[in-house]
Amino acid sequence: MAKTIVWFQNDLRLSDNPALSEACRRGAVVPLFVFCPGEMGPFAPGEARRWWLHHSLKSLEGSLERRGSYLLVLRSEDSLVALSGVAREVGADAVYWNERHEPTLRARDERVKRSLEGAGLEVRVFRSYLLHDPQRMLPEGGPFYSVFTPFWKRFLRSVEVPRPLPAPARIDSPPRPYLGQGVDSLGLLPKVDWASGIRESWQVGEEAASR
C-alpha cells in the first residue's frame, strides 16, 4: 500500500485540508508535525504563539486519534532531515503538504521539495488557505501591484473559489513508528502560567475555529 507523509505546518486541521484529503485517497497516511523554529527566521513563535500552538496540536492529535490515526511530533534543527528520517522509518513513498507563502518558509519548502524528489519520493504541494498565489498574480512590468483597483479587477477575472473539503471520516495509518515524541515533549507551555487570561477568553483548535 502507498504510504504518504502529510507534513502539517500552520494548517492544523482535518477539514478543508487538500494535502490530507489527497493523501487519504492515495492510501496510508503518516501525519507529521516538525517543530523547527530555527528555520522560521522572523516568523519563529513567541511565548503566546507557542502556548496557542501547544493547544492546537493537542486538538489536532485528538481529532486524528478519533479517526484511527495519530500525530507524529518531532523537534529538529532541519525539517528535511526529519522528513527523510520518517520516510525511511515508515517506508513512505510520498510527502504532501500545504503551501506556505512567507518568503523564508517558501524558500525552505522549495529546498525540501527538491531534495525529497531527488531521493525518489513523490512530493505534492497544495494551496490551502489563500484564494490565489501571490507569486502568480503579478502585474506586467512590475514586481507587485501598487494600486488596488487593477489587482482587484484581475483577481475577480481569475479567481476560482473551491468548495471546502470535508474532514476524512477515517484515516488509515501504518503502525506508529518508534521515533517521534508527544506534543508535551516540545516544551511549548510557559513555566510560569501567565496564560490564564487567554485560556479564559479563547478556545483553541479546529472545532472552535469553525464555530
C-alpha positions as CSV (number, residue, x, y, z in Angstrom):
1,M,0.0,0.0,0.0
2,A,1.2,3.5,-0.8
3,K,2.3,5.5,2.3
4,T,2.2,9.3,2.3
5,I,3.6,11.6,5.0
6,V,1.3,14.6,5.5
7,W,3.5,17.4,6.8
8,F,1.4,19.6,9.0
9,Q,2.7,23.2,9.4
10,N,0.3,26.0,10.1
11,D,-2.7,24.1,8.8
12,L,-3.6,22.2,12.0
13,R,-7.0,21.0,10.8
14,L,-8.6,18.0,9.1
15,S,-11.4,19.7,7.2
16,D,-10.6,21.7,4.1
17,N,-7.1,20.3,4.1
18,P,-6.2,19.3,0.5
19,A,-2.9,17.7,1.3
20,L,-4.6,15.4,3.8
21,S,-7.6,14.6,1.6
22,E,-5.4,13.6,-1.3
23,A,-3.1,11.5,0.9
24,C,-6.2,9.6,2.2
25,R,-7.3,8.9,-1.3
26,R,-3.9,7.5,-2.1
27,G,-3.5,5.1,0.8
28,A,-2.0,5.0,4.2
29,V,-1.2,8.3,5.9
30,V,1.5,9.3,8.4
31,P,0.6,12.7,9.9
32,L,3.7,14.6,11.0
33,F,4.4,17.9,12.7
34,V,8.0,19.1,12.8
35,F,8.9,21.9,15.3
36,C,11.8,23.6,13.8
37,P,11.8,27.3,15.0
38,G,15.4,27.9,13.8
39,E,14.2,27.7,10.2
40,M,11.4,30.2,10.6
41,G,13.6,33.4,10.9
42,P,11.4,36.4,11.8
43,F,8.3,34.1,11.9
44,A,9.6,32.0,14.8
45,P,6.9,31.7,17.5
46,G,7.0,33.8,20.7
47,E,5.6,32.8,24.0
48,A,1.9,33.4,23.3
49,R,2.1,31.7,19.9
50,R,3.8,28.7,21.5
51,W,1.0,28.4,24.0
52,W,-1.5,28.5,21.2
53,L,0.5,26.0,19.1
54,H,0.6,23.5,22.0
55,H,-3.2,23.5,22.4
56,S,-3.8,23.5,18.6
57,L,-1.5,20.4,18.3
58,K,-3.4,18.7,21.2
59,S,-6.7,19.4,19.4
60,L,-5.3,18.0,16.1
61,E,-3.9,15.0,17.9
62,G,-7.3,14.2,19.4
63,S,-9.1,14.6,16.1
64,L,-6.6,12.2,14.4
65,E,-6.9,9.6,17.1
66,R,-10.7,9.6,16.9
67,R,-10.3,8.6,13.2
68,G,-7.9,5.8,13.9
69,S,-4.6,7.6,13.3
70,Y,-2.0,9.6,15.4
71,L,0.1,12.7,15.2
72,L,3.8,12.1,15.0
73,V,5.7,15.0,16.6
74,L,9.4,15.8,16.1
75,R,11.7,18.6,17.2
76,S,14.5,19.2,14.7
77,E,17.1,21.7,13.6
78,D,16.3,20.7,9.9
79,S,12.9,19.8,8.5
80,L,14.5,17.9,5.6
81,V,16.4,15.7,8.0
82,A,13.2,15.0,10.0
83,L,11.1,14.2,6.9
84,S,13.8,12.0,5.4
85,G,14.2,10.1,8.6
86,V,10.5,9.4,9.0
87,A,10.2,8.4,5.3
88,R,12.9,5.8,5.8
89,E,11.4,4.6,9.1
90,V,7.9,4.0,7.8
91,G,8.7,3.2,4.2
92,A,6.8,6.2,2.8
93,D,7.0,6.9,-0.9
94,A,5.4,10.4,-0.9
95,V,5.3,13.6,1.1
96,Y,2.4,16.0,0.8
97,W,1.9,19.4,2.4
98,N,0.1,22.7,2.0
99,E,1.9,25.7,0.6
100,R,3.5,28.4,2.8
101,H,3.8,32.0,1.4
102,E,6.2,33.6,3.9
103,P,9.4,34.2,1.9
104,T,11.7,32.4,4.4
105,L,9.5,29.3,4.6
106,R,8.7,29.3,0.9
107,A,12.4,29.1,0.2
108,R,12.8,26.3,2.8
109,D,10.0,24.3,1.3
110,E,11.4,24.6,-2.2
111,R,14.7,23.2,-0.9
112,V,13.0,20.4,0.9
113,K,10.9,19.6,-2.2
114,R,13.9,19.3,-4.5
115,S,15.8,17.1,-2.0
116,L,13.0,14.7,-1.4
117,E,12.2,14.4,-5.1
118,G,15.9,13.8,-5.7
119,A,15.7,10.9,-3.2
120,G,12.9,9.4,-5.3
121,L,9.9,10.5,-3.2
122,E,6.7,11.9,-4.8
123,V,6.1,15.4,-3.5
124,R,2.9,17.4,-3.9
125,V,2.3,20.9,-2.5
126,F,-1.3,22.2,-2.3
127,R,-2.9,25.6,-1.8
128,S,-5.0,25.6,1.3
129,Y,-5.6,29.0,2.8
130,L,-5.3,31.7,0.1
131,L,-7.7,32.2,-2.8
132,H,-4.7,32.8,-5.1
133,D,-1.0,32.5,-5.1
134,P,0.6,36.0,-4.6
135,Q,3.6,34.9,-6.6
136,R,1.5,34.1,-9.7
137,M,-0.7,37.2,-9.7
138,L,1.7,40.0,-10.6
139,P,1.4,43.0,-13.0
140,E,3.3,43.2,-16.2
141,G,6.4,45.2,-15.8
142,G,6.5,45.4,-12.0
143,P,7.1,43.2,-9.0
144,F,3.7,43.8,-7.4
145,Y,0.6,45.8,-7.7
146,S,0.9,49.3,-6.1
147,V,-2.8,50.3,-6.9
148,F,-5.7,48.2,-5.6
149,T,-8.2,48.5,-8.4
150,P,-6.1,46.8,-11.2
151,F,-5.3,44.0,-8.8
152,W,-9.0,43.6,-7.8
153,K,-10.2,43.5,-11.4
154,R,-7.7,40.8,-12.3
155,F,-8.5,38.9,-9.2
156,L,-12.2,38.9,-10.0
157,R,-11.5,37.6,-13.5
158,S,-9.2,34.8,-12.5
159,V,-10.3,33.6,-9.0
160,E,-12.0,30.3,-8.6
161,V,-13.3,29.6,-5.1
162,P,-13.3,25.8,-4.5
163,R,-15.8,24.1,-2.3
164,P,-14.5,23.3,1.2
165,L,-13.3,19.7,1.6
166,P,-14.9,17.6,4.4
167,A,-12.7,16.0,7.1
168,P,-11.9,12.4,6.4
169,A,-14.2,10.0,8.3
170,R,-11.3,7.6,8.9
171,I,-7.6,7.8,8.3
172,D,-5.7,4.6,7.7
173,S,-2.2,4.8,9.1
174,P,0.7,2.3,9.5
175,P,1.8,1.3,13.0
176,R,3.2,4.3,14.8
177,P,7.0,4.4,14.4
178,Y,9.3,4.4,17.4
179,L,10.8,7.8,16.5
180,G,8.9,10.9,17.5
181,Q,7.8,12.5,20.7
182,G,4.5,13.7,22.1
183,V,3.3,17.2,22.0
184,D,4.3,17.8,25.6
185,S,7.9,17.0,24.8
186,L,8.2,20.2,22.7
187,G,8.0,22.3,25.9
188,L,5.8,24.9,24.4
189,L,3.9,25.9,27.5
190,P,5.4,28.6,29.7
191,K,7.0,27.6,33.0
192,V,5.1,30.3,34.8
193,D,1.4,30.2,33.9
194,W,0.7,33.7,32.6
195,A,-1.8,32.5,30.0
196,S,-5.0,32.3,32.2
197,G,-6.4,35.4,30.5
198,I,-6.0,33.8,27.1
199,R,-7.3,30.5,28.3
200,E,-10.4,32.1,29.8
201,S,-11.2,34.2,26.7
202,W,-10.3,31.9,23.8
203,Q,-11.0,28.4,22.6
204,V,-8.2,26.7,20.6
205,G,-8.4,24.2,17.8
206,E,-10.3,23.4,14.6
207,E,-13.7,22.9,16.2
208,A,-13.6,26.3,18.0
209,A,-12.4,28.0,14.8
210,S,-15.3,26.6,12.8
211,R,-18.0,28.0,15.1
